[in-house]
Amino acid sequence: MKVLVIGAGRMGSIRVEDLSSDPRVGEVLITNRSPEKAEALAAKFGAKAIDWSMATTISADAVVVAVGTDAHEEILKPILAKGLPVLCEKPISLDLASTEAAISLAEQSGSKIQVGFQRRFDPSFMAIKNQIDSGLIGTLYSLNMTAHDKTPSPREFIAGSGGIFRDMHVHDFDLIRWLTDSEVQSVFATKAVREHFDYADFDDADVSSVIVKTVSGVQVLVSGTRHGALGQDVRIEVFGSKNSVSAGLNSRTPLHTVEQQLETNVDAYAGFVDRFREAFLNETRSFVSFSLGEIANPCPPEAALESLRIAIACEESIRTNSAVQLSEVN
């Protein structure tokens, strides 16, 4: 099959590398607004660079959209109209109306969107999901979720990111829906700027917390920071009537324990790519399988829509200093 990757930045580079190593992919095409980046990436992985003007017209069997969020609408409309399978890096859009419009267009044209929520493909999180689904956890009581980026965002990224809930915590919100197999009923959120004051200039934050209740009754605590002093730290603890398990707690976890009985912070995760490199590979391979009709969509576009709805509910919770019901966010 022939796969077109639109965008040659960090995520585009990851997708090109993984697609190029998949024997089911016969040709990888790359296009980027800056042609030099596309040509350099193509040369590195034996792919083919094409002119940006051909991004939405060239023939391909599947497409990866790895451009900045502000360019998604421009790219997705003509691509989805062609009825192709598309791997779109999250988010589809930063607002509900545009996300719903993209989903509607895909349905009308027969296109299929897989959303880039790579945490679903992380081996440790997949093991947690399997234990929940198989009944080994028992009745699911609660989740504790931790998300700490290693490096604060540059100002130019903060300006268009959508904020800590729409940009960072949507990954946590997707995991909540996926792991619990339940929609979210309500949220209560807080945020603050504690150290990195560039975020304050954009009404954003470098620390955040969310209390989530699912429709099924699972209680969830989510905490996040835009800076991890020791490295990239993404973990989850799951508590049930039969077992309690964690994922993301290992020797590379950037954390010191006071008791010093666990070996941690050894070659700590240097960033989100380092933390989730295997997950990205699994995700890209799953997209190829999905495009070939071998599996069902492992991350449908509704995942992006509902995770965004939760993020918006968090923002409304902060505005009103109260819990917000998801049914009120339309």
TORBARO-19977 format. One record per residue (C-alpha): z, x, y. Coordinates in steps of 0.25 Angstrom, whole numbers, padded with zeros to 4 digits, always signed. Example, Ala and Ser with C-alpha at 12.3 -4.5 7.8 and 13.67 -1.06 7.14 Angstrom:
+0031+0049-0018;+0029+0055-0004;
% end
This chain:
+0000+0000+0000;-0002+0004+0015;+0010+0003+0024;+0009+0004+0039;+0022+0009+0046;+0022+0006+0061;+0031+0015+0068;+0034+0030+0066;+0048+0031+0071;+0061+0033+0062;+0059+0021+0054;+0044+0022+0053;+0045+0036+0048;+0055+0032+0037;+0046+0021+0032;+0034+0030+0032;+0041+0040+0024;+0046+0030+0014;+0032+0023+0013;+0025+0036+0011;+0034+0039-0001;+0031+0026-0008;+0020+0027-0018;+0017+0012-0016;+0012+0015-0002;-0001+0021-0002;-0002+0023+0013;+0007+0023+0025;+0002+0021+0039;+0010+0024+0052;+0008+0020+0066;+0017+0022+0078;+0015+0021+0093;+0016+0036+0094;+0005+0040+0085;+0010+0054+0084;+0023+0049+0076;+0014+0041+0067;+0005+0053+0064;+0017+0062+0061;+0024+0053+0052;+0011+0050+0045;+0008+0065+0043;+0022+0067+0037;+0021+0056+0027;+0007+0056+0023;+0004+0042+0031;-0006+0038+0040;-0004+0036+0055;-0012+0025+0062;-0014+0021+0077;-0003+0012+0083;-0014+0002+0087;-0017+0000+0072;-0002-0004+0069;-0004-0018+0067;-0019-0019+0063;-0020-0008+0052;-0020-0013+0037;-0008-0010+0029;-0001-0017+0017;+0013-0016+0024;+0019-0012+0037;+0032-0006+0042;+0036-0009+0056;+0045+0003+0061;+0043+0002+0076;+0054-0001+0086;+0059-0015+0087;+0053-0018+0100;+0039-0016+0094;+0041-0024+0081;+0036-0037+0087;+0023-0030+0092;+0021-0024+0078;+0026-0035+0069;+0017-0047+0074;+0004-0041+0070;+0009-0034+0058;+0016-0047+0052;+0004-0055+0055;-0004-0047+0045;+0005-0052+0034;+0010-0038+0029;+0024-0034+0024;+0031-0027+0035;+0044-0018+0035;+0050-0020+0049;+0061-0011+0053;+0072-0020+0059;+0073-0028+0067;+0061-0036+0067;+0064-0040+0081;+0077-0040+0090;+0076-0055+0092;+0077-0067+0083;+0064-0073+0088;+0055-0061+0086;+0061-0059+0073;+0058-0073+0069;+0044-0072+0074;+0041-0060+0066;+0047-0067+0053;+0038-0079+0056;+0026-0071+0058;+0028-0064+0045;+0030-0077+0038;+0017-0083+0044;+0009-0071+0040;+0014-0068+0027;+0020-0054+0031;+0033-0050+0025;+0044-0042+0034;+0054-0033+0028;+0065-0029+0038;+0070-0015+0038;+0084-0017+0035;+0086-0004+0027;+0100-0006+0023;+0096-0016+0013;+0090-0004+0005;+0101+0006+0006;+0106+0008-0008;+0120+0006-0005;+0118-0007+0002;+0109-0011-0009;+0120-0008-0019;+0130-0017-0011;+0120-0028-0011;+0118-0027-0026;+0133-0028-0028;+0135-0040-0019;+0123-0047-0026;+0128-0044-0040;+0142-0049-0037;+0149-0036-0038;+0155-0038-0025;+0160-0052-0028;+0162-0061-0016;+0157-0054-0004;+0169-0053+0006;+0165-0044+0017;+0156-0032+0022;+0160-0021+0031;+0147-0014+0037;+0147-0001+0045;+0135+0004+0053;+0136+0016+0062;+0123+0023+0067;+0125+0038+0068;+0118+0040+0082;+0118+0031+0094;+0105+0025+0098;+0097+0031+0109;+0096+0023+0122;+0081+0019+0120;+0085+0013+0106;+0097+0006+0111;+0088-0001+0121;+0079-0008+0111;+0088-0009+0099;+0093-0023+0101;+0108-0018+0100;+0118-0014+0089;+0117-0027+0082;+0102-0029+0082;+0099-0015+0079;+0110-0009+0070;+0118-0020+0064;+0106-0029+0060;+0107-0019+0048;+0121-0024+0045;+0118-0038+0047;+0106-0037+0037;+0115-0031+0027;+0125-0042+0029;+0115-0053+0026;+0109-0045+0014;+0122-0041+0008;+0129-0055+0009;+0116-0063+0007;+0122-0072+0018;+0118-0075+0032;+0128-0071+0043;+0136-0082+0049;+0143-0076+0061;+0146-0063+0068;+0156-0057+0078;+0151-0044+0084;+0156-0034+0094;+0150-0021+0100;+0154-0010+0110;+0149+0003+0116;+0159+0014+0112;+0152+0027+0114;+0137+0026+0116;+0135+0019+0129;+0120+0019+0129;+0122+0006+0121;+0130-0001+0132;+0118+0001+0141;+0110-0009+0132;+0122-0018+0129;+0122-0012+0115;+0134-0006+0108;+0138+0007+0099;+0148-0001+0091;+0148-0015+0085;+0155-0024+0075;+0152-0037+0069;+0159-0047+0060;+0150-0055+0052;+0152-0067+0043;+0141-0072+0034;+0138-0086+0030;+0143-0083+0016;+0157-0078+0022;+0155-0063+0020;+0163-0055+0031;+0156-0043+0037;+0161-0032+0047;+0150-0024+0054;+0153-0012+0062;+0143-0002+0069;+0141+0009+0078;+0129+0016+0084;+0136+0030+0082;+0142+0035+0069;+0149+0048+0073;+0147+0054+0059;+0133+0047+0055;+0126+0034+0051;+0136+0025+0044;+0132+0012+0038;+0141+0006+0027;+0145-0007+0021;+0158-0012+0013;+0157-0024+0005;+0169-0032+0000;+0169-0043-0011;+0178-0049-0021;+0174-0040-0032;+0171-0026-0025;+0171-0019-0012;+0159-0009-0010;+0153+0000+0001;+0140+0005+0005;+0137+0017+0014;+0150+0024+0011;+0147+0038+0005;+0148+0052+0007;+0137+0052+0019;+0145+0041+0026;+0148+0046+0040;+0163+0043+0039;+0176+0051+0038;+0187+0045+0029;+0201+0048+0033;+0206+0049+0019;+0195+0059+0016;+0194+0053+0002;+0179+0050+0003;+0168+0060+0005;+0160+0055+0017;+0152+0060+0029;+0145+0070+0021;+0131+0072+0027;+0133+0059+0034;+0121+0049+0037;+0114+0055+0049;+0108+0041+0053;+0102+0028+0048;+0090+0034+0042;+0099+0044+0034;+0108+0033+0030;+0097+0023+0025;+0086+0032+0021;+0086+0028+0007;+0087+0013+0012;+0074+0015+0020;+0067+0021+0009;+0071+0009+0000;+0067-0001+0011;+0053+0005+0013;+0051+0005-0002;+0056-0010-0003;+0046-0013+0008;+0034-0007+0000;+0039-0015-0012;+0040-0028-0003;+0026-0026+0003;+0020-0024-0011;+0027-0037-0016;+0036-0031-0026;+0049-0036-0019;+0054-0047-0010;+0057-0043+0004;+0070-0035+0004;+0073-0037+0019;+0066-0050+0025;+0064-0052+0040;+0075-0063+0040;+0085-0051+0038;+0080-0046+0052;+0081-0059+0058;+0095-0063+0053;+0101-0049+0056;+0096-0050+0070;+0102-0064+0071;+0116-0057+0067;+0114-0046+0077;+0111-0056+0088;+0123-0064+0084;+0132-0051+0086;+0126-0050+0100;+0130-0064+0103;+0144-0062+0097;+0146-0051+0106;+0141-0059+0118;+0150-0070+0115;+0162-0062+0109;+0162-0072+0097;+0157-0074+0083;+0142-0079+0082;+0137-0088+0072;+0123-0084+0067;+0118-0098+0067;+0119-0097+0082;+0109-0086+0083;+0095-0091+0084;
% end
